[in-house]
Amino acid sequence: MAGIIGTLVLIAFCGYALWVQPPAVQEEPAPSPTPTPLPIFTAKPEATPEPTPEPLPEGEAFVNERQDGMYTMLLVGLDQLSMSTDTILVGRVDTKAHTIRFVSIPRDTILNIDTDIRKINAIYPGSVAFGGNGIDALMLQVRWLTGIPIDCWAVLDLNTFIDVIDEIGGVDFDVPYEVDYYFPDIEKHLYVHLDPGPQHLDGIQAMAVCRYRESYITGDLGRIDVQHAFLKACMEQILSAGNIPHAPVVVRMLSERLTTNLSAGNFAWFLREALKCKSEDIRFDTMPVDAKTLQGYSYAVPRLYEWLEMINEDLNPYEEPIGQWALNLVYCDGMGNYQGTNGLDGAWYFETEESAT
C-alpha cells in the first residue's frame, strides 16, 4: 500500500519541479503467442547498474501501435520484513480523455510457473534472494498476467508512506471497521486502535487501516476494497485542494526515497495531467478472481474472460483489443479443471484441488 499512496501523492504534487516532461513509453509490439522461458529467480553473474530511459521531449509524437497519450504504470507497496509485494496496482493514465484507471492484482494471485509457491507476491523477494533487483521479475509476471508493457513503475516502503501522509497533514476517511493493528516492520513499533466512522487519519493510522484485514470475510480482497476507498479519498482531497502543505518537503522526501524509473520532470508532467481529471474520472478496481487452495496454499485464481474484459476496458494502451493469446496465466474452467492460456507449467501441480474457500 505504501508505494501506491506515496506515488499518487507525488504525481499530484510535483508542481514544484523545475521541468515538465512526459515519460518514455515502451515501444514494443504486442507479445508473441508463444511465451519465452520465464527467468524467475535466475541469479545475475554481476550486479550492473541499469540505464535509466531518457524521457521524451514534451510534445514529441508517439511512433508505435499504441493509442496516443496513454501511459501504463506499475505501483508496488513493499513489506520491509519479507520484501514481499503485498500491494500491486497496474494502471493506465489517459492524458487525452483525462482518466485514471488502476486495477489491484491480489497478492495471492497464482502464476503459471513451476515453483513450490506460485504467488505473485513471492516473485520480488525471490528475485532479490538470487541476485536480481526484484522489479524486473515482477514486471515480467505482470506482463504475462495483463498482456501490456509497463511504462512507469515505482516501489515505496511503509515508513515513507507514513511520513508522506503526516507531511500533507493527514487524510479524512470513513473507517469501515474497528481496527486493532500492531506494526512489526516499521521503525516505530506501534499498536494502533481505531473505532469505525469518519475521522482524520495521520500516517500511522492510515497505514493501519490499509493493512488491517482481520474483520474482512474475504480477507485480502476485502482489504483491497478498503485500500481503494482510501486512495479515492486521497485523490479527492488532492483535487479539491489543488495544492499541498509543505509540498517542497514532500517532493524532496519522495525524490530521495522512491525507487522508480521516472524523473522529477516526469512526475511534474503527470501532475499537470492528473489535475485535469475529475473525481469520477479516477477509478480503482480489483482483478476478478476466485479463492482456491492448491497444494496447501491459498491462491487467487483469475476469471479469464472477466479479466480480459477489464484489461481491454481499463488497461490496454493499444489500438486493438488484447486476447488470451497475449497472456500466460492459470485459470479454472467451468468444469473445475485448471488451464493455462499458453499451457500449464508443472501441470501436476494443478491436477487436484484440495479444497475451495
C-alpha positions as CSV (number, residue, x, y, z in Angstrom):
1,M,0.0,0.0,0.0
2,A,2.9,2.4,0.8
3,G,4.1,2.5,-2.8
4,I,0.7,3.3,-4.1
5,I,-0.2,6.2,-1.8
6,G,3.2,7.8,-2.0
7,T,3.4,7.6,-5.7
8,L,-0.1,9.1,-6.2
9,V,0.8,11.9,-3.8
10,L,4.0,12.6,-5.7
11,I,2.2,12.6,-9.0
12,A,-0.4,15.0,-7.7
13,F,2.0,17.5,-6.0
14,C,5.2,17.8,-8.1
15,G,4.4,21.2,-9.5
16,Y,7.5,22.5,-7.8
17,A,9.7,20.5,-10.2
18,L,11.9,22.6,-12.4
19,W,10.9,20.9,-15.7
20,V,7.9,19.1,-17.1
21,Q,8.3,16.2,-19.5
22,P,6.2,13.1,-20.4
23,P,7.9,9.8,-19.7
24,A,9.0,7.4,-22.4
25,V,6.7,4.7,-23.4
26,Q,7.6,1.1,-24.1
27,E,7.7,1.0,-27.9
28,E,7.3,-2.7,-28.4
29,P,4.8,-4.9,-30.3
30,A,2.2,-7.0,-28.6
31,P,3.7,-10.1,-27.1
32,S,4.1,-13.2,-29.1
33,P,1.5,-16.0,-28.7
34,T,4.4,-18.4,-27.8
35,P,6.0,-17.4,-24.5
36,T,9.7,-17.5,-23.9
37,P,11.0,-19.3,-20.8
38,L,10.4,-17.3,-17.7
39,P,13.6,-16.3,-15.9
40,I,12.0,-16.1,-12.4
41,F,14.8,-16.5,-9.9
42,T,17.9,-16.5,-12.1
43,A,21.0,-15.2,-10.4
44,K,22.9,-12.4,-12.1
45,P,26.6,-13.1,-12.7
46,E,27.4,-9.5,-11.9
47,A,25.5,-6.6,-10.5
48,T,25.5,-3.9,-13.1
49,P,23.5,-0.6,-12.9
50,E,20.6,-0.5,-15.3
51,P,20.3,2.6,-17.6
52,T,17.5,5.0,-16.9
53,P,15.5,5.6,-20.1
54,E,15.6,9.2,-21.4
55,P,12.2,10.9,-21.2
56,L,10.5,12.0,-24.4
57,P,10.7,15.7,-25.1
58,E,7.4,17.4,-24.4
59,G,5.1,17.2,-27.4
60,E,7.0,14.5,-29.3
61,A,4.6,12.2,-31.2
62,F,4.4,8.5,-30.5
63,V,5.5,6.2,-33.3
64,N,4.2,2.8,-32.2
65,E,0.9,0.9,-32.2
66,R,-0.3,2.5,-29.0
67,Q,-3.1,5.0,-28.6
68,D,-1.8,8.5,-28.3
69,G,-1.4,9.9,-24.8
70,M,-1.8,6.6,-22.8
71,Y,0.7,5.5,-20.2
72,T,0.8,2.3,-18.2
73,M,2.0,2.1,-14.6
74,L,3.0,-0.5,-12.0
75,L,2.8,0.8,-8.4
76,V,4.1,-1.5,-5.7
77,G,4.0,-1.4,-1.9
78,L,6.9,-3.3,-0.3
79,D,6.8,-5.1,3.0
80,Q,10.2,-4.4,4.7
81,L,10.5,-7.6,6.6
82,S,9.6,-10.1,4.0
83,M,10.4,-8.0,0.9
84,S,7.1,-9.2,-0.5
85,T,4.9,-7.0,-2.6
86,D,1.6,-7.1,-0.7
87,T,0.1,-4.3,-2.8
88,I,0.3,-4.4,-6.5
89,L,-1.5,-1.9,-8.7
90,V,-1.4,-1.8,-12.5
91,G,-2.8,1.4,-14.1
92,R,-3.4,3.4,-17.2
93,V,-3.3,7.1,-17.4
94,D,-5.1,8.6,-20.4
95,T,-3.9,12.1,-20.9
96,K,-6.3,12.7,-23.8
97,A,-9.6,11.6,-22.1
98,H,-8.2,12.7,-18.7
99,T,-9.0,9.4,-17.0
100,I,-7.0,7.3,-14.5
101,R,-7.7,3.6,-14.0
102,F,-5.9,1.3,-11.6
103,V,-6.5,-2.4,-11.0
104,S,-5.2,-4.3,-8.0
105,I,-3.6,-7.7,-8.5
106,P,-4.2,-9.7,-5.3
107,R,-1.1,-10.7,-3.6
108,D,-2.1,-14.4,-3.7
109,T,-2.7,-14.4,-7.5
110,I,-1.4,-17.7,-8.9
111,L,1.2,-17.7,-11.6
112,N,2.0,-20.2,-14.4
113,I,5.5,-21.0,-13.1
114,D,7.0,-24.3,-11.9
115,T,8.0,-23.4,-8.3
116,D,6.7,-24.6,-4.9
117,I,5.0,-21.3,-4.2
118,R,3.3,-19.7,-7.2
119,K,2.0,-16.4,-5.6
120,I,2.8,-13.2,-7.3
121,N,3.9,-11.5,-4.0
122,A,6.8,-14.1,-3.8
123,I,8.4,-13.0,-7.1
124,Y,10.1,-9.8,-5.9
125,P,11.8,-11.3,-2.8
126,G,12.7,-14.5,-4.8
127,S,14.4,-12.4,-7.4
128,V,16.3,-10.3,-4.8
129,A,17.4,-13.5,-3.0
130,F,19.0,-14.8,-6.2
131,G,20.8,-11.5,-7.1
132,G,18.1,-9.8,-9.1
133,N,16.6,-6.4,-8.5
134,G,13.1,-7.7,-7.8
135,I,11.2,-5.3,-10.1
136,D,12.3,-6.8,-13.4
137,A,11.0,-10.2,-12.4
138,L,7.8,-8.7,-11.1
139,M,7.2,-6.7,-14.3
140,L,7.7,-9.9,-16.3
141,Q,4.9,-11.6,-14.4
142,V,2.6,-8.6,-14.6
143,R,3.2,-8.6,-18.4
144,W,2.1,-12.2,-18.6
145,L,-1.0,-11.5,-16.5
146,T,-2.0,-8.4,-18.4
147,G,-0.5,-8.6,-21.9
148,I,0.6,-5.0,-21.6
149,P,4.0,-3.4,-21.3
150,I,4.8,-1.2,-18.3
151,D,6.0,2.3,-19.0
152,C,6.3,3.7,-15.5
153,W,7.0,1.9,-12.2
154,A,7.6,2.8,-8.6
155,V,8.3,1.0,-5.3
156,L,7.9,2.6,-1.9
157,D,8.3,1.3,1.6
158,L,5.9,1.7,4.6
159,N,7.9,4.3,6.5
160,T,7.9,6.7,3.6
161,F,4.2,6.3,3.2
162,I,3.6,7.2,6.8
163,D,5.9,10.2,6.6
164,V,4.2,11.5,3.5
165,I,0.7,11.3,5.0
166,D,2.0,13.1,8.1
167,E,3.7,15.8,6.0
168,I,0.5,16.5,4.0
169,G,-1.5,16.9,7.2
170,G,-3.3,13.6,7.2
171,V,-6.4,12.4,5.3
172,D,-10.1,12.4,6.1
173,F,-11.5,8.9,5.8
174,D,-14.6,6.9,6.9
175,V,-13.0,3.8,8.7
176,P,-15.4,0.9,7.9
177,Y,-14.4,-1.5,10.8
178,E,-12.8,-1.3,14.2
179,V,-9.1,-1.6,13.7
180,D,-6.6,-3.2,16.0
181,Y,-3.2,-3.4,14.4
182,Y,0.4,-3.9,15.5
183,F,3.3,-2.8,13.3
184,P,6.2,-5.2,13.4
185,D,8.0,-3.8,10.4
186,I,8.4,-0.1,10.7
187,E,10.9,2.0,12.6
188,K,8.4,2.9,15.3
189,H,6.9,-0.4,16.6
190,L,3.4,0.8,17.4
191,Y,0.0,-0.6,18.2
192,V,-3.0,1.2,16.7
193,H,-6.7,1.1,17.7
194,L,-9.3,2.9,15.7
195,D,-13.1,2.9,16.1
196,P,-15.2,2.8,12.9
197,G,-16.5,6.0,11.4
198,P,-15.4,9.3,9.8
199,Q,-12.2,10.7,11.2
200,H,-8.9,12.4,10.3
201,L,-6.1,9.9,10.0
202,D,-2.4,10.5,10.4
203,G,0.3,8.4,8.7
204,I,0.4,5.6,11.2
205,Q,-3.4,5.4,11.5
206,A,-3.8,5.4,7.7
207,M,-1.3,2.6,7.3
208,A,-3.1,0.6,10.0
209,V,-6.4,1.0,8.1
210,C,-4.8,0.0,4.8
211,R,-3.0,-3.1,6.1
212,Y,-5.7,-4.4,8.5
213,R,-7.8,-7.4,7.2
214,E,-8.9,-9.5,10.2
215,S,-12.5,-8.3,10.1
216,Y,-13.0,-8.9,6.4
217,I,-14.8,-12.1,5.4
218,T,-13.0,-12.1,2.1
219,G,-9.5,-11.5,3.7
220,D,-7.1,-9.7,1.4
221,L,-9.8,-8.9,-1.2
222,G,-11.7,-7.0,1.5
223,R,-8.6,-5.2,2.4
224,I,-8.1,-4.2,-1.2
225,D,-11.6,-2.6,-1.3
226,V,-10.7,-0.5,1.8
227,Q,-7.4,0.5,0.1
228,H,-9.2,1.6,-3.0
229,A,-11.6,3.7,-0.8
230,F,-8.7,5.3,0.9
231,L,-6.9,6.0,-2.4
232,K,-10.1,7.6,-3.7
233,A,-10.3,9.8,-0.6
234,C,-6.7,10.9,-1.1
235,M,-7.2,11.8,-4.7
236,E,-10.5,13.7,-3.9
237,Q,-8.6,15.7,-1.3
238,I,-5.8,16.4,-3.7
239,L,-8.1,17.5,-6.5
240,S,-10.3,19.7,-4.2
241,A,-7.4,21.4,-2.6
242,G,-5.2,21.9,-5.7
243,N,-2.1,22.2,-3.5
244,I,-0.5,20.6,-0.5
245,P,1.1,22.0,2.7
246,H,4.9,21.6,2.7
247,A,4.9,20.5,-0.9
248,P,8.7,21.0,-1.4
249,V,9.4,18.8,1.7
250,V,7.2,16.1,0.3
251,V,8.7,16.3,-3.1
252,R,12.2,16.1,-1.6
253,M,11.3,13.2,0.7
254,L,9.9,11.1,-2.1
255,S,12.6,12.0,-4.6
256,E,15.2,10.7,-2.1
257,R,13.3,7.5,-1.1
258,L,11.2,6.5,-4.2
259,T,12.6,3.6,-6.3
260,T,11.3,4.3,-9.8
261,N,12.2,4.8,-13.4
262,L,10.6,8.3,-13.6
263,S,12.4,11.6,-13.2
264,A,11.1,14.6,-11.2
265,G,10.2,16.2,-14.5
266,N,8.1,13.2,-15.5
267,F,6.2,13.4,-12.1
268,A,5.6,17.1,-12.7
269,W,4.2,16.3,-16.1
270,F,1.8,13.8,-14.5
271,L,0.8,16.4,-12.0
272,R,-0.4,18.7,-14.8
273,E,-2.3,15.9,-16.4
274,A,-3.8,14.5,-13.1
275,L,-5.2,17.9,-12.2
276,K,-7.2,17.8,-15.4
277,C,-9.2,14.9,-14.1
278,K,-12.5,15.0,-12.2
279,S,-13.1,12.7,-9.2
280,E,-15.4,10.5,-11.3
281,D,-12.7,10.1,-13.9
282,I,-10.5,8.2,-11.4
283,R,-11.4,4.6,-10.7
284,F,-9.9,1.6,-8.8
285,D,-10.9,-2.0,-9.4
286,T,-9.7,-5.5,-8.5
287,M,-8.7,-8.3,-10.8
288,P,-11.7,-10.7,-10.9
289,V,-10.5,-13.9,-9.1
290,D,-11.8,-16.9,-7.2
291,A,-10.2,-18.1,-3.9
292,K,-8.8,-21.6,-4.1
293,T,-6.5,-23.9,-2.2
294,L,-3.8,-25.9,-4.1
295,Q,-1.1,-28.0,-2.6
296,G,-1.8,-26.5,0.8
297,Y,-1.6,-22.8,-0.3
298,S,-4.3,-20.3,-0.7
299,Y,-4.5,-18.7,-4.2
300,A,-6.5,-16.1,-6.1
301,V,-7.2,-17.7,-9.5
302,P,-8.1,-15.3,-12.3
303,R,-11.5,-15.5,-14.0
304,L,-10.1,-15.4,-17.5
305,Y,-12.9,-13.8,-19.6
306,E,-13.9,-11.3,-17.0
307,W,-10.3,-10.4,-16.6
308,L,-9.8,-9.9,-20.4
309,E,-12.8,-7.6,-20.4
310,M,-11.3,-5.5,-17.6
311,I,-7.9,-5.4,-19.3
312,N,-9.3,-4.0,-22.5
313,E,-11.6,-1.6,-20.8
314,D,-9.2,-0.2,-18.2
315,L,-5.6,-1.1,-19.0
316,N,-5.0,-1.7,-22.7
317,P,-3.0,1.1,-24.3
318,Y,-3.1,-0.5,-27.8
319,E,-5.5,0.3,-30.7
320,E,-6.6,-3.4,-30.9
321,P,-8.0,-5.5,-28.1
322,I,-5.8,-7.9,-26.2
323,G,-6.8,-11.6,-26.4
324,Q,-5.9,-14.5,-24.3
325,W,-3.1,-15.4,-26.7
326,A,-1.2,-12.5,-25.2
327,L,-1.5,-13.8,-21.6
328,N,0.3,-16.6,-19.8
329,L,-1.8,-17.3,-16.7
330,V,-3.7,-20.1,-14.9
331,Y,-7.5,-20.1,-14.8
332,C,-10.2,-22.6,-13.7
333,D,-12.6,-23.6,-16.5
334,G,-16.3,-24.3,-16.0
335,M,-15.6,-28.0,-15.3
336,G,-13.3,-27.3,-12.3
337,N,-10.2,-28.0,-14.4
338,Y,-7.1,-25.8,-14.3
339,Q,-6.0,-24.5,-17.6
340,G,-3.2,-22.3,-18.9
341,T,-3.6,-19.8,-21.7
342,N,-0.2,-21.0,-23.0
343,G,-0.1,-24.5,-21.5
344,L,0.5,-25.3,-17.8
345,D,4.0,-25.1,-16.3
346,G,4.2,-28.1,-14.0
347,A,0.7,-29.3,-14.8
348,W,0.8,-31.9,-12.0
349,Y,0.5,-29.0,-9.5
350,F,-2.9,-28.1,-10.8
351,E,-4.4,-31.6,-11.2
352,T,-6.1,-31.9,-7.8
353,E,-7.8,-29.1,-5.9
354,E,-7.5,-29.9,-2.2
355,S,-10.3,-27.5,-1.1
356,A,-12.1,-24.3,-2.1
357,T,-12.6,-21.4,0.1
